[in-house]
Amino acid sequence: MAFHALREIFVKRILALSALILMTSSAAFATYIVVLTNGTRALAKEHWTVVNGKAIIHKEDGTTLQLDPSIIDVAKTEEVNKAGMGDVKIIATEQPAAPKQAQQSPLGSYTKLRKPTPASTPQTATVAPAPSLASSAGGVEADAINRFQAAFENVALYDAKITSPAPRTLHIELTADTEDQIFKAISATAYVDDRLPSTTRTTVDTVELFMRTVNGGSAGRFKMTREDAAAIVSKKIRWQDYFVQKVLF
């Protein structure tokens, strides 16, 4: 009897020690997930703090986001973190921030577009007509639409669907499943819209940009004006700040 009692005590102590080790190791590798109201999720080191009216999020990759606290889905954030990561899809934060040169390359590379095919006769050396998913039914010329299409393809965004629902207006839908792809989509749109009047006979006053994740969730919805495009291209506003200030839900 004494032997069985001692064995039971020993087993209980081993189980308690194992549970303590498991809890300690889990805490050491814990990740805090911040969920935005548009469905975007970010890997953070800890709960955000609010400084001067901005939510400060310290991301796992060492960078820091400053967001309007109102775009954080507090209830969903608490739910996800209480449940653990599970099968959560993380947007834009698994990989380290790209080197400075890589961040600067998209805007500078949009003019290095595909060479004209023998059947095409473009009027400029910088843009060739793309196999068009676009329509100029609303009044925006096909040449202008193709410039947007080519710019997206040049930064590996191949599924852009572009239509012109009204004169001087474009509607663009594409998949942007990471922070880098969102940056490229916003930058490409701004660059082409800003340069369009000087390279074609067309001016686009408003670009409706709808970005979605591969699972169909929203990655950001915008109505970009020519003034917005000029501010982004001239770097008067960072694309991250534009995202926070102009995103629609």
N, C-alpha and C positions, 0 to 999 in steps of 0.2 A: 504493500500500500504506500509506504514511504517513497519507494522508488517511482511509482506511477505519479505521485504528487509532485516530486521533484522534476520529473520529465515534463509534466504539464506546465509548471512554472517556467522551465527553461524554454519550451516552445513559445509560450506567450511573450517572453522577453525578446526572442528572436524575431517574432512577427512585429512587435512594436518597434524594434530597431530598424527593420526593413522599411516599415511605413515612414519612419522619420527620415531615412536616407532618401526615399523616393520623393517625399515632399520637398526636401532641401534641394535636390537636383532639379526638380521641376521648377522651383522658384528661381534657380540660378539661370535657367534658360527661358524664363517666361517672356512672352511678347505681348505688348499691349496693342490692341487693334482699335483704330479710330475709324468710325463709319460716318461718311458724309451723307447728307440728305439725298444726293443724287445716286447713291449706291456705291460710290468709290470708297475703297478701304485702304488704309495705310498702316504699315508696320511701324510702331513707335516704341521707344524705350520705356515710356511711362505715361501716366495720365497727363493730358495737356494742362498748361497753366494759362491764365488770362493776364496779359500785361497791356496797359493802355488801350483796352478795348479789343485787343487781338488775341486769339487763341494761339499759343505757341506750342507746336508739336515737334519734339525732338525725335527724328526718325532713326531707325536702326542703322542706316548707312552713314550717319554722322551729319546729315544735312538737317535744316530746320525749316518748317513751314509756318507761315503766319496767316491765319485764316480768320474770317468773320465767325465768331462763335455760333451764329445763327445757322450756319450751314453744316454744323456737326449734329448728327442724329444721336442724341444722348441716350435715348432709350435703347436703340439698336446696338449702340456701342457697349452699353452695360450688359445687354443680353448675350452678345457675342463673347465678351470676355468672361462672363460667368460660366458659359458653356464650354469654353476652351476653343482652340482654333478649329477643330473638326475638319470639315471640308470647305472652309472659307476660302473664297477666291480673293487674293490680294492684288490690288491694282497698283502698279508703278513703283513698288518699293522693295521688291526682292533683290534687285541688282544695284551695285554701287553706282553713284552718280558718274555720268560719262565725263571723260577728260574735257578740259576747256575747249580744245580744238574740235572735238566731236560736237560740242554744243553749238559752236559757231558755224559748222559746216553746212547745215541745211539751207540757211538764207543765201549763203554764197554759192551754193551749188545748183540753184534752180535754173540758172541760165545754161547749164551744161546738159541740155536735154538731148533726146535721141536724134540721130541724123535722119534727114528726110528720106523717105522711101522713094524709089524711082517714080512711083505713080503720083507723088505729092508735089506741089509747087508752092511751098511757103514763101511769103514775101520777106521774111526776116531769117537770119542765120541762127537764131537762138531757139526757135520753137518749131516743131514739126507737128502736123495734125496727128492726133491719137486715134486709135480705133474707138469710135465714139459710143459711149454709153449715154451721151448727153443729148439734149434736145434744145433747139433754139426757138421753140414754138412761142415762147413768151416775148420775143423781141430781141434778146441778147444774141449777137452774131455767133455762129458756130466757131469761128476762129478764136474768139475770146473764151468761149467755153472750153475749147481744146487746150488752151494755155493752162487753165486750172487743172484739167485732167492730166496733162503732161507733168505739171509740177508735183502733183500727188504721186504719180508713178515714179518720179525721180527720187522720191524719198521712201519708196517701197510701200506706198498706200495704194493698192491696186484695185480696190473694190468701190471707189468713189462713184456715186450715181449723181449726175448733175442735171438739173432741169432749170428752166427759166419760166417761173409762173407768172411773171409780170415784167413790163419793160424796166430795164436797169436793175433787175433783181434776179439773183440766183439762189437756188435751193440745192444744198449739197448734203448727201448722206454718205457716211463712211464708217469703217470699223477702226477704233483706236482703243487698244486694250491695255496700253501701258502709258506711263507718264511721258516717255520719249515719243511715242506715237501721237499723243495729244499735242505735245510741243510742236512736232513736225506739221501736224494738220493745221494748227492755228497759224504758225509761221508761214507755211506755204500759201494759205489763203490770203493772209495780209500782204505778203510780198507781191503776188500776182495782181491783187486788186489795186494796190498802190501804184504799180507800174503800168497798168492796163491803158490809161489814157495816153501815155507817151509812146506806146508800142502798137496800139490798134486805134480804130475809129470809135471804140466802144468805151463807155464809162458804166461801171456797176456801182450803184449807190449803196445797195444792201446785199450782203451775203448771209443767207440763213444756213448756218453750219450745224448739222446734227451728227454727233459722234455717239457710237454705241459700242458696247463690249461684244466679244464673240458669243456670249450667252444671251445677247439681246437687251441687256441693261443699258441705262443711259450713262455715257461717259462725258457728257457735256453738250449743252445746246446754246447756241449764240446767234444774235443778229449783229453781224459785224458791219459797221458803217465805214465809209472811206476815211473818215477822221480816225476811227479806231485803227484801221490798217496802217495809216501813216504814222500813228503814235507807236505802234508795235515795231514797224520797220526802222524808225529813227531811234528806237530804244528809249523813248520818253516814258514808256510803260513796259514793265517786264511782262512776259507772257503769263507767268504765275499770278501776277496781280490782276492782269486782264481776266484770267479765268475766274478768280474769286469775285471780282467786281461785276462782271458781265454775264456770268453763267445764269441760264434760265432753267426753271424747273416746271 
